[in-house]
Amino acid sequence: MIQLTADSTCDLGESIAQHNIGIMPLSVILGEKAYRDGVDIIPQDIFGYVEQTGQLPKTAAPGIADYEEFFTPYVERGDIVIHFSISSKASSAYSYAAEAARSFSGKVYVVDSKALSTGQGLLILKAADLRREGKSAEEIVEAVNALRPSVNTSFIPDRLDYLYKGGRCSRLAFYGANILKIHPLIEMDDGQLVPGKKYRGGMVRCIEQYVDDLAAKYPEYETRRCFITHSHADEEVVAAAKKKVAERFQFEEILETVAGSVITGHCGRNTLGVLFIAKKGEHA
């Protein structure tokens, strides 16, 4: 049997149980105490901590020994493991998992998703589709690695507080964005986050423009599924995204998920992204 596993940053929500995906929690550190993402901390804990202290949480990857312990039960029962890590340019999790995999004589494959959140999740569910089709572990790994450049991982933050506190935007950009209601597009480019177009106005208007731009940029895409992933965004913002995606795209299913504590700790509340797989060769 092929067992799919992933770092907790995949933000897959109900799909985790539906596809029996093993989850390896990353750590979120508030002050001196470490918590396990998705196990003993929730995003609301982070919002409260930042509000009270003015400090962002820190995050940490599991160590090599942690990954070895995580993979062992699957291998011992005879499974081949395919593990999906958050982008190696965003965390050391991939390198630690890959090092741990060496102990299992080719029975554990580690995929650098070169993405995060449901960008990572899209590759996992693609692997689940291929597993259901009877593909081998080698075929699945080859296919998802080839697909990585076609995954659209992007999002729009409401405010830049968390990005500013985390050193990901300048003081000038932070204050200018708040005064002028500017919401920059943040997207993955070869495994790392980069700023893109700047949207101006309320979040609903910005999200509608963002979806229009995605439709123009990616006229060809896989229709199987799309994720609308957000960090406890306002209901009207989520509703606007769902309505606009349904108007501009023809996905078989549009899945809504809420970002976990690691992702939320970097982007803050009310951030929203629309993530899907473009047809190969059509991505910009």
HELIX and SHEET records of a PDB file:
HELIX    1   1 SER A    8  CYS A   10  5                                   3    
HELIX    2   2 SER A   15  GLN A   18  1                                   4    
HELIX    3   3 PRO A   43  THR A   53  1                                  11    
HELIX    4   4 ILE A   64  GLU A   76  1                                  13    
HELIX    5   5 ALA A   93  ALA A  101  1                                   9    
HELIX    6   6 ARG A  102  PHE A  104  5                                   3    
HELIX    7   7 THR A  118  ARG A  132  1                                  15    
HELIX    8   8 ALA A  137  LEU A  147  1                                  11    
HELIX    9   9 ARG A  148  SER A  150  5                                   3    
HELIX   10  10 ASP A  161  LYS A  165  1                                   5    
HELIX   11  11 ARG A  171  LEU A  180  1                                  10    
HELIX   12  12 MET A  203  LYS A  217  1                                  15    
HELIX   13  13 GLU A  235  ARG A  248  1                                  14    
HELIX   14  14 SER A  261  CYS A  267  1                                   7    
SHEET    1   A 4 GLY A  22  MET A  24  0                                        
SHEET    2   A 4 ILE A   2  ASP A   7  1                                        
SHEET    3   A 4 ILE A  80  SER A  85  1                                        
SHEET    4   A 4 VAL A 108  ASP A 112  1                                        
SHEET    1   B 3 LYS A  33  ARG A  36  0                                        
SHEET    2   B 3 SER A  27  LEU A  30 -1                                        
SHEET    3   B 3 LYS A  58  ALA A  60 -1                                        
SHEET    1   C 4 VAL A 151  ASN A 152  0                                        
SHEET    2   C 4 LEU A 272  ILE A 277 -1                                        
SHEET    3   C 4 ARG A 225  HIS A 230 -1                                        
SHEET    4   C 4 GLU A 253  VAL A 258  1                                        
SHEET    1   D 3 SER A 154  PHE A 155  0                                        
SHEET    2   D 3 ILE A 182  ASP A 189 -1                                        
SHEET    3   D 3 GLN A 192  ARG A 200 -1                                        
END                                                                             
